[in-house]
Amino acid sequence: MAELATIARPYAEAVFELAKQESKLPEWSEALAFAAAVARDDRMKAMLSSPRVSHEQKLGLLFSTAGSGMAETGKNLLRLLLRNGRAELLPEISRLYEELKERDEGVVEASVASAFPLTDDQLNALVAKLEGRFKRKIVARAAVAPELIGGAVIRVGDEVLDGSVRGKLEAMAAALTK
C-alpha cells in the first residue's frame, strides 16, 4: 500500500492545489469519493485492466459512471489516469486528497476504541476534551473493542492515548518483569 500511496500522492496534491485555487474543495471531495467507489468495483477493475477493451471504450465507461457529474477538469484527471494506466489509484488519490483537505481545514481524525459502546453525549464530551488538548477540530470514529476490558484507546494522528484496562495491565506486567 505504501507503493500505491507514493504513486498516488502527486496526483492527490495536484488535485488538492487545483481545488483550493478554484475554491472547490467540497466538490472535488465528492467527485473523487464517487470515482473511487466506481474504481473499487470488481467489474470495473476487470474492465479497466482488460487488454481486450479499447482505450476509448474504457474512457467511455469511466465517464458514463464516475465522470457523469464531474467538471471538465475532473474528466481530464480521469483521462490522464487512464492514459497512464493508473485508474486503480483513484481510491488512494481520494484518501490522500481527504487527508490534505482535512489538514488544510485544521481537522484531524481520531479513532476511539472503547470496551463498551459510547453514548453520543460521552463521545461529544470526549471530542471536546480532545479538541482542547490538540487545539484542532476533531472528527471521531468510534468502535467497540471488548478485548480492552474497560476504558478506551484513542489514536489522534501519530499519538496514541491508552486509557484501557488492558493497557494498564500490560504496563504493570512489564514493570513487574524488569
C-alpha positions as CSV (number, residue, x, y, z in Angstrom):
1,M,0.0,0.0,0.0
2,A,2.9,2.3,0.6
3,E,3.8,2.0,-3.0
4,L,0.3,3.0,-4.1
5,A,0.4,6.0,-1.8
6,T,3.8,7.0,-3.2
7,I,2.4,6.9,-6.8
8,A,-0.9,8.5,-5.9
9,R,0.4,11.3,-3.8
10,P,1.5,13.7,-6.7
11,Y,-2.0,13.3,-8.3
12,A,-3.7,14.0,-4.9
13,E,-1.5,17.0,-4.3
14,A,-2.1,18.4,-7.8
15,V,-5.9,17.9,-7.4
16,F,-5.9,19.5,-4.0
17,E,-4.0,22.6,-5.2
18,L,-6.3,22.9,-8.2
19,A,-9.4,22.5,-5.9
20,K,-8.1,25.1,-3.5
21,Q,-7.3,27.6,-6.2
22,E,-10.8,27.2,-7.6
23,S,-12.4,27.2,-4.1
24,K,-14.0,23.8,-4.8
25,L,-12.7,21.6,-2.1
26,P,-16.1,20.0,-1.3
27,E,-17.0,19.4,-4.9
28,W,-13.7,17.7,-5.6
29,S,-14.1,15.6,-2.4
30,E,-17.4,14.4,-3.5
31,A,-16.3,13.7,-7.1
32,L,-13.2,11.8,-6.0
33,A,-15.1,9.8,-3.5
34,F,-17.6,8.7,-6.2
35,A,-14.9,7.9,-8.7
36,A,-13.0,5.9,-6.1
37,A,-16.2,3.9,-5.3
38,V,-16.6,3.2,-9.0
39,A,-12.9,2.2,-9.3
40,R,-13.2,-0.2,-6.4
41,D,-16.0,-2.2,-8.1
42,D,-14.7,-5.6,-9.2
43,R,-16.3,-5.5,-12.6
44,M,-14.9,-2.0,-13.3
45,K,-11.4,-3.2,-12.2
46,A,-11.6,-6.2,-14.6
47,M,-12.8,-4.0,-17.4
48,L,-10.1,-1.3,-16.9
49,S,-7.3,-3.9,-16.7
50,S,-8.6,-5.9,-19.7
51,P,-6.4,-5.8,-22.8
52,R,-9.5,-6.7,-24.9
53,V,-11.2,-3.4,-24.1
54,S,-10.0,-0.4,-26.1
55,H,-8.8,2.8,-24.5
56,E,-11.9,4.6,-26.0
57,Q,-14.3,2.0,-24.5
58,K,-12.6,2.3,-21.1
59,L,-12.8,6.1,-21.2
60,G,-16.5,6.0,-22.3
61,L,-17.4,3.6,-19.5
62,L,-15.4,5.5,-16.9
63,F,-17.0,8.8,-18.0
64,S,-20.5,7.3,-18.0
65,T,-20.2,6.1,-14.4
66,A,-17.5,8.0,-12.5
67,G,-17.4,11.2,-14.6
68,S,-21.0,11.8,-15.1
69,G,-21.2,14.6,-12.5
70,M,-17.6,15.8,-12.9
71,A,-16.5,19.1,-14.3
72,E,-14.1,19.1,-17.3
73,T,-11.0,19.3,-15.0
74,G,-12.2,16.1,-13.2
75,K,-12.7,14.4,-16.6
76,N,-9.2,15.5,-17.5
77,L,-7.9,13.7,-14.4
78,L,-9.8,10.5,-15.4
79,R,-8.3,10.8,-18.9
80,L,-4.8,11.2,-17.5
81,L,-5.1,8.3,-15.1
82,L,-6.5,6.0,-17.8
83,R,-3.9,7.0,-20.3
84,N,-1.1,6.3,-17.8
85,G,-2.7,3.0,-16.7
86,R,-3.3,4.4,-13.2
87,A,-7.1,4.3,-12.8
88,E,-6.7,1.8,-9.9
89,L,-5.2,4.7,-8.0
90,L,-8.5,6.6,-7.7
91,P,-9.3,5.2,-4.2
92,E,-5.9,6.1,-2.9
93,I,-6.0,9.5,-4.6
94,S,-9.3,10.2,-2.9
95,R,-8.0,9.1,0.5
96,L,-4.9,11.3,0.2
97,Y,-6.9,14.2,-1.0
98,E,-9.1,14.0,2.1
99,E,-6.1,14.0,4.3
100,L,-4.8,17.1,2.6
101,K,-8.2,18.8,2.8
102,E,-8.6,18.0,6.5
103,R,-5.1,19.2,7.3
104,D,-5.8,22.4,5.4
105,E,-9.1,22.9,7.3
106,G,-7.4,22.2,10.7
107,V,-9.3,18.9,11.1
108,V,-7.7,15.8,12.5
109,E,-9.3,12.3,12.7
110,A,-9.4,10.4,15.9
111,S,-10.2,6.8,16.2
112,V,-11.8,5.8,19.5
113,A,-11.8,2.2,20.5
114,S,-13.7,1.5,23.7
115,A,-14.6,-1.6,25.6
116,F,-18.3,-0.7,25.6
117,P,-20.4,1.4,23.2
118,L,-20.2,5.1,23.9
119,T,-23.3,7.2,24.0
120,D,-23.5,10.3,21.9
121,D,-23.0,12.5,25.0
122,Q,-19.9,10.6,26.0
123,L,-18.4,10.8,22.5
124,N,-19.2,14.5,22.3
125,A,-17.6,15.2,25.7
126,L,-14.5,13.2,24.6
127,V,-14.2,15.1,21.3
128,A,-14.5,18.4,23.2
129,K,-11.6,17.4,25.5
130,L,-9.5,16.2,22.6
131,E,-10.1,19.5,20.7
132,G,-9.0,21.4,23.8
133,R,-5.8,19.2,24.1
134,F,-4.9,19.2,20.4
135,K,-6.2,22.8,19.5
136,R,-7.7,21.4,16.3
137,K,-11.1,20.3,15.2
138,I,-11.5,16.5,15.8
139,V,-13.6,14.1,13.8
140,A,-14.0,11.0,15.8
141,R,-14.8,7.5,14.6
142,A,-15.8,5.2,17.4
143,A,-15.6,1.4,17.5
144,V,-16.2,-1.2,20.2
145,A,-13.2,-3.3,21.2
146,P,-14.2,-5.7,24.0
147,E,-10.7,-7.0,24.3
148,L,-9.8,-3.7,26.1
149,I,-11.7,-5.0,29.1
150,G,-12.5,-1.4,30.2
151,G,-11.7,2.2,29.2
152,A,-10.6,3.3,25.7
153,V,-7.7,3.7,23.3
154,I,-7.6,6.9,21.3
155,R,-5.5,7.5,18.2
156,V,-5.1,11.1,17.0
157,G,-2.6,11.3,14.2
158,D,0.5,9.6,15.3
159,E,-0.3,9.9,19.0
160,V,-1.9,7.0,21.0
161,L,-3.7,7.7,24.3
162,D,-4.2,4.3,26.0
163,G,-6.6,4.5,28.9
164,S,-7.7,0.9,28.7
165,V,-7.6,-1.6,31.5
166,R,-5.8,-4.0,29.2
167,G,-3.1,-1.3,28.5
168,K,-2.7,-0.7,32.2
169,L,-2.4,-4.4,33.0
170,E,0.3,-4.8,30.3
171,A,2.2,-1.8,31.6
172,M,2.0,-3.3,35.1
173,A,3.2,-6.7,33.9
174,A,6.1,-5.0,32.0
175,A,7.1,-3.1,35.2
176,L,7.0,-6.2,37.3
177,T,9.2,-8.2,34.9
178,K,12.0,-5.6,35.0
